[in-house]
Amino acid sequence: MSTLSAFSEKDQHYYQYQARQEYLREQRTIQHELEQATRALLQANQREQLALQEKQASQQREELALAEIEQLKSLLAKKM
């Protein structure tokens, strides 16, 4: 109650207080949005890395399959 009385007696202090509270709210909002954007970028980066790993694994499987085909071809050629 004493805080309210002080504010009502001195409008300037009240407006300074309100301005400071508004500034703090804006700063928290900016910080929150920055954190969200950072998380989104990190998630996008992780998805990109997973896609790259999947592509590399697919290429390795393809190379193994081609090597197996070549091995089978050579076995067939030896039997003929």
Backbone hydrogen bonds, N-H to C=O, Kabsch-Sander energy under -0.5 kcal/mol:
donor,donor_aa,acceptor,acceptor_aa,energy
5,S,1,M,-2.4
6,A,2,S,-2.3
7,F,3,T,-2.2
8,S,4,L,-2.6
9,E,5,S,-2.0
10,K,6,A,-1.8
11,D,9,E,-0.5
13,H,10,K,-0.5
14,Y,10,K,-1.7
15,Y,11,D,-2.8
16,Q,12,Q,-2.2
17,Y,13,H,-2.5
18,Q,14,Y,-2.7
19,A,15,Y,-2.6
20,R,16,Q,-2.4
21,Q,17,Y,-2.5
22,E,18,Q,-2.5
23,Y,19,A,-2.5
24,L,20,R,-2.5
25,R,21,Q,-2.4
26,E,22,E,-2.5
27,Q,23,Y,-2.5
28,R,24,L,-2.3
29,T,25,R,-2.2
30,I,26,E,-2.6
31,Q,27,Q,-2.6
32,H,28,R,-2.6
33,E,29,T,-2.6
34,L,30,I,-2.4
35,E,31,Q,-2.5
36,Q,32,H,-2.3
37,A,33,E,-2.5
38,T,34,L,-2.4
39,R,35,E,-2.5
40,A,36,Q,-2.5
41,L,37,A,-2.3
42,L,38,T,-2.4
43,Q,39,R,-2.6
44,A,40,A,-2.4
45,N,41,L,-2.4
46,Q,42,L,-2.3
47,R,43,Q,-2.6
48,E,44,A,-2.3
49,Q,45,N,-2.4
50,L,46,Q,-2.5
51,A,47,R,-2.4
52,L,48,E,-2.2
53,Q,49,Q,-2.5
54,E,50,L,-2.6
55,K,51,A,-2.3
56,Q,52,L,-2.5
57,A,53,Q,-2.5
58,S,54,E,-2.4
59,Q,55,K,-2.4
60,Q,56,Q,-2.2
61,R,57,A,-2.4
62,E,58,S,-2.3
63,E,59,Q,-2.5
64,L,60,Q,-2.5
65,A,61,R,-2.4
66,L,62,E,-2.6
67,A,63,E,-2.3
68,E,64,L,-2.3
69,I,65,A,-2.4
70,E,66,L,-2.4
71,Q,67,A,-2.2
72,L,68,E,-2.6
73,K,69,I,-2.6
74,S,70,E,-2.2
75,L,71,Q,-2.0
76,L,72,L,-2.4
77,A,73,K,-2.5
78,K,74,S,-1.8
79,K,75,L,-1.5
80,M,76,L,-1.2
